[in-house]
Amino acid sequence: MQKQLFIAFEGIDGSGKSTQVKLLTEKLIAAGHKVYSTFEPTDSPIGSLIRNIFKGRMSADHKTIAALNVADRLDHLHNEINGLLRKKEEGFTIITDRYYFSSYAYHGVHVDIDWVIAANALSAAIMKPDINIFIDVAPEVSMNRLNSTRGTIELYETLENLQQVRNKFLEAFDKLKGAENVVFVNGNQTVLAIAEDVWNAIKKL
């Protein structure tokens, strides 16, 4: 296995990405890797603004939300303290819970998907994942998980919207086939079965 990887986890809300990021981080550290795990939207001022919109504390147009995510991603890459480019230079394998495919899918439901892809072109040119792991889960299963584990449901977390988001993920993967390494993992399995599929995908790199 090469020493440094950039791994992006993608999927609709409730797909189990965060759990798999944690498990893969632990496994790679045990295998001797320096690992930096992160997420988007970030916890930067821009990311915090996005999260406030998601939680209904502020309101914004869908184009504005899409543009804020572009800005948050560029800061995620270039931040002088903990930016991804800095972490890469420091020799870390990077695992992110969401990257630009999440923008294509979530914002592509409400804004022209080609515009969203173009708006994120700079980020894609700066740092492209070695692998995008898409944990594919049925939106009905996702909503059941969200309703049982969350005190509040956020902006995009409705069954109808998540069905559309999943379709937009598939559309984006199709548009960018050949340009991106995307691996599908069945998210309807047990946590450990998903983790095994993820590990097998990583080993192939």
N, C-alpha and C positions, 0 to 999 in steps of 0.2 A: 504494500500500500504506500503510495507517495506520501511524503511527510505533511504537505500542506494541501488542504482542500477547502473549497467554498461551497457549502451545502445549504440549499434553501428548501424549507418545508412549506408546502402550500396545501390549501384545502378550505372548505367552507367552515364557518363557525361550528364548533362542536365535533370536529373531525378527529380530535385527539392529537393535534400537532404539538402542542406545548408539552404533553407527556412524552411524546417520542423525541423531541429535542432534548429533554432532560435525560432520557435513557441512553440516547446515542452519545451525548456529551460524556456521560459516566463511562460508557464502553470505550470510547476513543481515548479518554484520559488513562484508563486502565491499560490500554494498548501502547501507552507512551507518548501520546500526542499532547501538545499544548493546545488547548481548546478555548475559544472565546464564543460563548453563545449569546445571542441577542434577539431582538424582535422589532417588528414594525406594526403600527406606528411606534416610534421610539419614545423614551421618557424625556426627550429634549423639550424646550419651550414650544417648538412647532408641533411635536408629537403630542404634547399635553393639550394643546389647542384642539387637535383632531379628536382626541379622546373625549374632551368636553362636549364636542359636537355630537359624537356617537352616543353619549350618555344623556343627551337632550338638555344640557345646561346652556348650550348656545345653539343658534341655528345658522345654517349657511347653505347656499345653492350647491347643487351636486358638482358643477364645474369648479367651484371654489374649493370644495373638499378634495376633488381630484388633483387640483393644482397644489394644495397644501401638502398632499402626500408626495408629490414630486419634490417639493422643497425639503420635506422631512427626509426623504431618501438621499438627496444630495448632501445634506448635513450629516446623515448617517455614514456616508462614504468619506467625507472630507473633514469631519470634526477633528480638531488637533489633539484632543485628549483621548477619545476612545473611538475614533472613526475606523471604518473597516479597512481603509488603505493603510492606516498606521498599524493596525493589528496584523495585517498581512505582512508588512515590513518586519514586524517583530517576530514573525515565524509561527503565528497561530493558525490552526485550522479553525475556520469560522463556520458556525451554524446559525442560521437566522430563521426565526419563526415569522414567515411572510417576507416577500420581496416583490419585485415588480409584477409578477403574474397575478398577485392579489389585487393590484391596482387595475390591471386589465379586466379582471373578472368582476370585481365589485363596482367599479366606476363605469365599466362597459355596459352595465345594465341601464344606466341613466344618462350616459354621455357616449358619443360615438367612439367605439372601441379603437378605431384606427388613430383617432386623436390622442387617446390615452397612451397607446403604444409609442406614438411619435413623441409625446411629451416626456416619456421615460427613456428615450433613445440615448441620452447622454449617460444616464446611470448604467444602462446595458453595455455601453461602449467602455465605460470606466472599469466595471467589474461584473463579469458574467459568472453565474454559478457553474461549478463543474457538474453539478447535478441538481435538478429540481425534483423533489420527491412530493408527488401529489397523493395525499391520503384521501381516497375517494370513498365517501360515505353517503348513504341515502339521506336526502334532506329531512325526511320524516324521523330518522334515527337521530340526526343532529338536533332537531327541535326538541325531541324527548330528553336528550342529554342536557340541553340548555335550560329547559324548564325545571329539571330536577336539581341542577347544580347552581343556578344563578338566581340572585335575589331580584334582579331587574333585567329586562331584555333590551338590547341596544338597537340603534337605528336600523341596521340592515338585517336584524335577526327575526325575520318572519318566514314562514314556510314558503310562501309564494316567492319572496325575494331570493331565498337561498336556492330554490329550484332554478331561478333565472341565473344566479351567480354560478352555479355548477355548470350550466349550459355555456356560460361565457368563458369559464375556465377551459372547457373542451374546445370552444371556438378559437381561443387564443393559442392553445397548444397546436391546433391544426394550422393556424396562420403562420406559426413560427417553427413548424417541424423542419428539421434539417439545420436550423440555427441554434436550437436549444436541446440540451439533454434532459428529457423528462421521463421519469419512471413512475408508473401508477402502482399504488399499493392499496389493497382492499382494506378499507377502514372499518368494515363491518365485522372484522375478526376480533379476537381477544387482543388485549394490549400486548401480550408477549408474542403472539403470532405476528402482529404488525411489526413489532421491534425486530423479529427475526427476518422478515422480508426486507425491512430497511437495511439491516446489517448486510444481508446478501447483496443488495444493490450497491452499497458502499464498497464492499470487498472487490467488486468488479472494476472499480476505478484503479 
